Amino acid sequence: MPIKVSVVIPVYNPGPYIEDCVASLLRQSLPGDEFEAIFVDDGSTDETPERLDRLAAEHPHMHVVHQEGSGWSGKPRNVGIAAAKGEYIQFVDNDDWLGDEALERMYNYGVKHDADVVVGKMAGKGRPVPRELFRKNRPYANVENAPLIDSLTPHKMFRKAFLDQHDLRYMEGRRRLEDHVFVTEAYLRAENVSVLSDYVCYYHVKREDASNAGFQRFEPVGYFRNLREALDVVEELTEPGPLRDRLFRRWLRNEMVERMRGRRLLKLPADYRREMFDEIHKVVVERFGPGVAAGLQTTQRIVADLIVAGRLADVEEFARWESGIKASGVLESLGWENGRLTIGFTAECTSGGEPVAYRREGEKDLLVPPLPQASLDAIAQLGADSTAPPAQSKVDLVVRERTTAAEFFQPVEFTRERAAVKGRQGHVRHVLRGTSRIDPLSAANGAGLDAGVWDVFVRITSCGWTKDTRLGSVRSEAASRGRAAAVVGPPARLVLPYWTDPHGNLSLDVDQYAGRTACEFAGLTPADVAVSSDPGRLTVALPLHVLGESEATLKLTHTATGRSVDLPATLTARVEGRAELSTALPLGEPGDGRWRLGLILPPNHSGEPVALPLALDVPPHGEAEVRRLDAVATDLAAKDPGRRGPASRRAGPTFLRRVAGRLRRALNK
């Protein structure tokens, strides 16, 4: 069978960090006879060569090439390209891994849209990855209609015939940014690039010991010499003008200005800081015209202008102030509406714990940071544009899965408001007021959220800052009251918003991943349970949002014998935030004992019930009772205190003896 995808993995002394990469390849949904993995061992001196040889012996689609060390990843990747038999080639680093369906999805997406390059959504575990690029699927992308230039790492899928047609290969030898040169040329020569954003294809991982090559300190002269080679590719394949300026702006912003900002700059030793600044200054002056910096945001333009002027001391002063910039958010409202979690919030940037203030001059808002006068004078003399139009600010709401770091934008409607600054006449704040509606069935770029814990973030983009903050630690009473679990679907999904401990931020437990559901029912009392004799039914009022009706199961377990019976039940929406669980009771004769109540909510693949703090007690003679199980209730309430009520509720003896008999008959079936 023809090979669809060849996965090329350059390898050098990864030690145990290669195991996740190997495991992800063995888990691929694409059949093993439709792809191959080519590990190119670049002179490893640890146990990796033997580990890979064993792997290749056990799995015929796993191959190993051993070679003398070349010093960097370029040559191993080129060797992998030469050996590849697949229609497409996917590059993977030896300490990263793929999503289980990555190869199948990316290949099919590439074939469907006739793509020369397929870019799969990335998640960064301790490493930055592009965000805006993966806001949505982009089946027909190029450098003009999509922010492709933000993603220049090699971890993509390339059509092999396309690479051969243009003789696209990586620069070899010990060097930096060979991937920038390769990927930039691929983007500019490709007939089509497809961006797949509704599934996390690639996990970009920072090792626990931070020994990834990309985290090692580089020598500035060589680094920026290599960066110029990427700029050369842009100059060769584009005409002077707005497009070239926009592409160049990526390197000015990411590789130069951002290195000269905030804590990233201040943590560098003084001598290294100076060496870095000098090399950046040379590139900016030599290669970039005024149109490149003109498209930067306010703070980025200020730093770029100071770099051009050679004013490192003022850059450092500006970095000290910027290091205190943070995002803040207030959760104003929370509640379920038609199966969607509606979140209302306000957000703004702060400095030193106070809102960032802008000086009003006519119709303009100016950013005037509290710097030493000498630095302010320098910025003014350079003519740096400190205008901060509110219209350029925006806010997003993002959900991020805690284990995998998968991240998805949620729809947001927001307004921009100017607000007065207390004690500072003539100054205003920029406040962003937003509403987001999370649909668990489509929140992952059209797909449903996977089971897991999803943390909720607000992301502010303003004045050249992009800042995230958790939402919920500061919240209104209305937001606190609006929190409730919900069953949404079909297909049925259980979503539990909760406050983290100890910070009180908002997170979503999807499909009982964190096992927090029992806490939601800790406040149930016998008053929430009702039984009826005609027909025999048991109902429980639950603090649960349900849209229409949903199936569930009530599990009754006899405490003495351990036997249990599963009773099919229906969840029906009642008043807002409350649902009624109703089940028919089985027929039978009178009996006695205690039955614990448990609830199985969809989806529940294990079949394990959520323990309710209630039991049905039926004595041999006298009245039966629905009773709180204090031991269970106390344990659950300690985690998430709920409302308390009567300890027991008595029911008529005749009917409850009949109920117990029905249960007994069912248990003995």
N, C-alpha and C positions, 0 to 999 in steps of 0.2 A: 504494500500500500504506500502511495506517495507520502512523504513527510510534509506535514503542513507547517510546522514551526520547529526551528532549531533554537534552543536556549543556550547562549554562550555565557559562561561564568569564568572570568579571570580569577585565579586563586593564588593567594600568597599568605601563608602562615595564619589562617583564620582560627586555628584551634577549634574549640567547641562551638564557636559562633557560626560555623558552616552547617551545623545540624539543622537549624530551622530552615535554611535554604533547601537542603536536601529533602527534608520532610515535606516541604510545600510542593516540590516537584513530584514527589511520589503520590501526593494527594490530588493531583490535577484531574479535573473532570474530562479533559481531552484524553482519549485512549492512548496507552503507551506505544501503540504501533503507528500513531499519527504525529508524534513529536519525539525529538531527541534532545538530550542535554549534553553539552560539550563542556567539560571542566578543563580549563587550560591552566595547569599547575606551573606557575612562573618561578620555579626553583625553591619551593617551600622547604624549610628545614625542620618543621615540626612533624607530627604524626599524620598530617593531612594526606601526603601521597599514598600511604598504605590504606588509609580510610577510603580514598577515592577508588583505588584499585579493587578493593572488596566490593564497593558499590557497583562498579562496572561489571564485576563477575556475577553479581546477583541479579542485575537488571539489564537486559540487552539494549534498552534504549538510553542507557547512561554510558557515556564515553569519557575517557581521560586522555589528555595529551600532556606529556611531561616535557619541559624545556628548561634550559638554563635561565637563571634570573635575568630579566631585562630591566628591572628597576621601576617599572610603572605599568599601568593597565593597558596602554595602547597596543603593544605587540601581542599580548595574549588575546585581546579582542580580535585583532587582525588574523591571527592563527585560527581562531574560532570561525571567523567569516569564511576563510578558505576551506575549512573542513565541513562547513554546514551543507546539508542536503535539503533543508526545508525551503518552502516557498517564502516564508517570513523568518526573520531572525529577531529574537528577543534578547536584550542584554540585561543581565542580572549581576549585581555584586555579591560576593561570597558571604557577606554578613547581613544581607537583606533577604526578603522572601516574597513569594507571590500569593495572591488570593487563590483559593482552591479552584475557581472557575476562570482564572485570568486568561490563560492561553486560549481556551475555547471561545470565550466571549470576544477577546481582542481579535483573534483570527477571523471569526465570523463577521465582526463589525468591519474589519478591514476589507474583506472580500466583498461584502455587501455594498460598500461605498467606494470600492476601487481605490483604496488608499495606498500611497507609497510609504506613509508613516502612520502608525497608530499609537496614540498617547493614552495610556490607561490611567485612571484616577490613582493618585498616590496618597498614602497616609504617612505622616512623619512621626516616628516614635523617638522623641528627643532630637529630631532634626527638622529644619524648616522644609516645607514643600509648597509648591504653588497652590494658591487658593482660588483666585478669581477665574483661572483657566477652567477649573472643574466645577464652576457654578451650574453648568448645564451640559448636556451632550452637544457636541459640535461635529456633525458628520462630515461637513465640508468646510474645513478651516484652512486659513493661511495667515501669514504674518500681518496682513492688512485688516482682516476681519475678526481676529482673535488674538489674545495675549499669549501666543505661542512662545514668544521670545523670553517669557518668564520661566520657561521650563527647558533648561539646557543640559540637564544630566542625561546620561546615555540610556536610561532605563525605559526604553521604548521598543516598539516592534517595527522593523524596517523590511520592506520587500527586498529580497536578495537580488532579484534582477535589476531593481532600481540602483542598489549599491554598486553592482557590477557595471551597469550602464555608464555611471558617472565616475567610476573608479574611486568611490568614496571609501576611504580607509582612515584609521586613527593615526595621528602623529605618534611616533615611537620614541622610546628613551625616557629618562627620568625628567619629567616636566609637569607643568600644571595646565589645566584648562584645555586639554586635548579634546575633551567632550564638547566644549563650547564650539570649537572649530568644526568638529564633525557634525554636530546637530544643527548648527546655524546653516551650514551649507546644505544639509538635507532639507531643512525647511524651505530654503530659497529655491531649490531645484525641484522640489516635489510638485507633481500635478495636483495632488490632494493630500491633506493631512486630516485624519479623523481623531476626535477626542472623545473617549468613552468615560463618562462621568457618573453613571448610575451604579457602579460597582467598584469597590476598592480592589484594584489589580495589583498594586505594588506597595509593599511596606518598606519604607526607607528608615533604617534603624541605626541609632547611636549605640555603640557597644557600651557595656557597663564600665569598661576601663577607658572609654573615649579614645581608643587606639585606631579608629577609622582614619584612613589616609586624609580625608577631608578636614579632620579636626587638628591636624598637625600644623604647627606654625610654619609659614612659608617664608622664603627669602624674597623680599619685595622686588628687587631688581629683576630676578628671573620671572616672578609671577606676572609682573606688568609687561614684561617683554612678551610672554606668552599671550597675555590678553590682547596685545596689539595684533597678534595673528588672527584672532577672531574678528577684530575690526577690519582687518585686510579683506576677509571673506565678504563682509557686508559691502565694503567699497567696490569690490570686484563685481558683485552680483546685483547692485542697486544703483540707481542714478541719484545724484545730489538732489536733496529736497526733503519734504516733510517725512516720507517713509524712512529714509536713511537716518534722519535726526531722531525719529521715534525709536528705531532699533538701537542706535548708539546710546540713547537715553537709558536703556536697560543696564548697560555696563556702568555708565556714570552713576546711576542711582544705586544699584545693588553692590557693585564691586568697589566703589569709591566713596560716594557720599555716605552710605550707610555704615561704612567702616570708620567714619569720622564723627559718629554721633553717639551721645549718651554713654551708657556703661560699656558698650562695646569698645569705644575708644579709650575710656578712662582706665580700664583694667589692663591696658597694655603698658609695658615698661616704657619710660620716657624716651630712651634712645631708639627703641623699636618704633615707637609712635612717630618720632621725627623722621626716621628712614621711610616709613610707610607714607607719611604725608608728602615727603619730597618726591617720591616716585609717582604718586597720584597727581600731584601738581604738574609734573612733566607731561603725563598723558593728556590731561585736560587741556593744557595750553597748546600742545602739539596737534591734537586730533579733533577737538570738538569746537564747532562754531557756535555762535550765540543761540541758534535755534534748538540745540540739544538741551541746554539748561532751561530754556524758556518754558518747556512743558512740565517742569517739576512743580511740586506743591510748595507752599510758602516756606516751611522750615528747610526743605531740601534745597531750595534756591538760595537761601541765606548761606547755608554751609558751602554750596558750590561756589558762590561768589567769593567767600572767604578763602577757599582753596585756590581759586584763580589768583587772588591777591597775595597768596603766600603767607597768610596770617594764621599760623598754627595756634598761637596763644589765644586768639579770639575764638577759634574753633573749639578749643578746650573749655573756655568759659561758657560757650553756648552748650556744649555737651554736658557740663555740670548742671545747668538748668534743665535741659531736656531729660536728664536721668531721673528727674522727679515727676515726669508726666505719666499719668495713669488714666485709665477709664473708670468711671463710676456709673452705677446703674441702680435704679429703684424699681422694684416690682410693684406696680400699681394695682393690677387686677389679675385674676387667674380663675379659670373655670372652663367647663366643657360646654360646647355648643355644637349640636348635630354631629357628634363623633370627632370633633376637633378640639384640641386644647388651645384656648384663646389666652394669650399672654399680653397684658398691657404694661408698658414700662416707659421710663424716662432715662436718658443717659447724657453724659457730658464728660469732657476731659477735665482733669484736675492737676494742679501743681502744688506740691507740698501740702496736700490735703484740702486745698481751696480750689474753687472753680477757676479755670483759666479765664482771664479777663482780656477783653479786646477794647482798644480805645476807639471811640467814635470820632471820625473827622469827616464832617459832611455826610455823604452817603456811604462812606467806606468804614469798614472795621479793620483796624490795624493791630497786628501782633507785636507788642512791645514787651519783650521779656525783661525781667528785673536783673539785668546784667550790669557790671561795672560801666561807668559812663564812658570809659575809653573804648570798650567793646561796642557800645551803642553808637558812639561817634564813628567807629570804623565801618560798621554796617551802613550807617547813613551816608558816609563818604563814598562808599561803593555803589550807592544807588540801588541797593538790594530792595526788591519789592516785598514789603511785609504785609501786603493786603491779604486779608483772610475772609473771602466771601462766604457767608453761611451756605450759599447754594452749592458749594463744593464739598460740604460735609454730608456724610451719609451714615446710616447705622444698619447693621445686619443682626439677625438672630441666628445662631448656629447651634446645632446639637452635635456632640462629639462622644463617640463610644469610648468608654474609659479604658477598656483592655486593648483594643486594636488601634485607637486614635482615628478611626474613620470619622469623617466630618462632613456635614451637609448643611447648606444654607436653607433657611426656611423663608417663606414669603413674608414680607414686612411692608406695612403701610406706615409711613412716618411723616411728621411735619417738623420744620425747623423753626425755632422760636428764639427771639432775643429776650433776655431777662436782665433786670437790673442787678448790679453788683453792690452788695451792701457796703456802704462806707466809701465807695469809689465813684464819685460823680463823673459822668462822661464815659463810663466804661460799661460794657455789656458782657453777658455770658451767652454761649451758644448751646441751647438745650434741644435735644432731639427727643421727640415724643412718638413712640411707635406702638403698633399692635401687630402681633404675629399669630397665625393660626397653624398649629402643627397637626397635620393629618397623619397618624401613625401608619396608615396604609399606603402613603405615597411620599413620606418625608425624606426618603433616600433618593432624591432626584427622580421621583416617579415610582420607585419601588418601596416596599414596606420596610420599616426599621427592623433590623435583626434583633433577636433576643439579646439583651445586655443592659448595662446601665449607661444611659445617655445623659451627659452633663450639658446644661444649658448655659450658653455664653451670649453676651452682647458684644459686638465688634464695632468700634467707632473708627471711621476713616475721616480724618480732618487735619488740614494744615500740613500734610505730610506725615502725620502719625497714623499708625494702624494699631489700635490697642484693644485687647480683649479684657472682659471682666465677667466673673460669674454673676448670676442674677439670683436674688432671693434673700441674701443675708440682711438687706434693708428692704422691707416690704410693708405694705399697708395692711390694716386689719382685714379689709375686703379680700386681699390676696390670700391671707392666711385662712380665711373661712372658705374660700373657693377651692381649696385643694381637695381632690377626691380621686379615688381609683375609678377606672372605667373599663368596660368591655366594649370594644369597637369591632366592626366588621360587618359582613363576612369578607374574608375568613376571620373568625373570632380571634381577637388579640386582647390581652390584658395589659393595661398601661397604668402604672402607679406613680404619679408625681409624689415626691417626698423631699423633705428638707435634710440635707446632709448634716452629719454630726462631726465636729462641733460648730461649723461655720454657718449652718442654716441655709445653704445654697440649694437651688432647685435642680433636681435630677429626676430622670424618668427610669423606672424599673420596668422593662418591657418583657412580658411573658414570664414573670416570676423568676427572673434570672438571679436576683439578689436575695430571694426568699423573704421579702419584707411584707408579703400580703397579710400574714397573720396579724401584724401590728394594726392593720386597718380595722380589724374586727374585735380588737381587745376590749372595746367599750360596749359590746353587746350585752344585753341583760335579758332575763326571762320575759320582760315586757315586750321585747322585739319578736317573740315567738307566739304563734297562734296555732291552735288545732281546731279542727271542725269534724263533726261526726257524719255529716251527710252532704257530699260523700266524705270519706276519711281523707283529710288533707292536713299537711303541716306546712306552714308558711313562716318565713323569717324575713324581717325587714333589715336590709343591708345598706351600709353607707357606700353605695356604688352607683356610678353613672352607667346607664344602659340606654342604647338607642333602639327602641322597639323591644324585641325579645331576643333572648339568646339561650342556648342550651347550657346546662350545668349538671352536676351530680351531687346529691347529698349522701354522705357516707356515714352510716351508723355502725358503731363498733361496741360490742358488748364487753364491758371492762373485765368481767370475770372469766369469760371463755376466750376472748380475743377474736371471736368470730365477727364478721362484718357483712353488711349488705349495702350495695350501691343502688340508690334510688334515683332514677331519671328525674330531673327537675327543670323548671323553666325560670329564667330571670326576666322580669318584666319591669319596664320603667314605671315609676310612680312619680312622686314629687321630685323636683330638681335635686340631683345628688343622692337620691335614694332609689333602691330597687327592691322588688319583692321576689324572694325565692319561694317557689311553690312546688310541692311534690305530693303525689298520691301515696298513701300508706298501704302496705300490703295487708291482705286478709289473714286472719289467724285466730287462735284461741288466747285467753288471758295468760299472762306470764309475769315474771318479775325481773328485776335487775336494773342496771344502769347502762345506758347507751350514750357514748360520747358522740357529739356532732362534728363532722368534718365536711369541708366543702371542696369540691374539685371544679375549678374554673378553667375554661378553655383559654389558650391551649395548654395542656398538661400532659406531656408525653410520658412522664414517669408514673402517672396515676396516683401519686401521693397526695392526700388531701391537705388542705389548709385547716389546721385545728381551730375550731371555734371554742370560746370559753363557756360552753353550754353543754348540759347533759340532760337526758330524759330519764328521770328516776321513777320506777314503778314498783312499789312494795307489794308483798303478797296480799295485804289487806289495807284498805284505806285509800286516801287520795294520792294520786301521782303528781309529780312536780317537774317543771322545767327549772333547772338549777344552774347557777354559775359555777364553773369549776375554778375555785379560787386560786388553786396552785397554778393552773394554766393562765388564768386571767392576770394574776399578779406578775408573773414572768413577762407576759406580753405587754402589759401596761407600763412596766418599767422601761421598756424600749420606746414606747410611743403612747403616753397616757391618753386614754379615751374617756368618754363620759361614763359615769357609773349609775347604776339604778338598783332596783330591788334584787336581793340575792336569789330569790326563787319566785316562781309563779305556780300556784296550784290550779289544777284542772279537775273537773268532775271525775270521781273514781270509776264510774261505770264505763264512760267512754275511753278513759286512758287505760283501763284494764284491757279493753278491746284493742286499743292501739298496740299495747305490749304483746298481746297475743298475735296480732298480725305480724309484728316484727319477728317474734319467735318462729312463726311458721316460715317466714322468708329466710331466716338464718339457717333453718334446718333443711332447706331445699337442696 
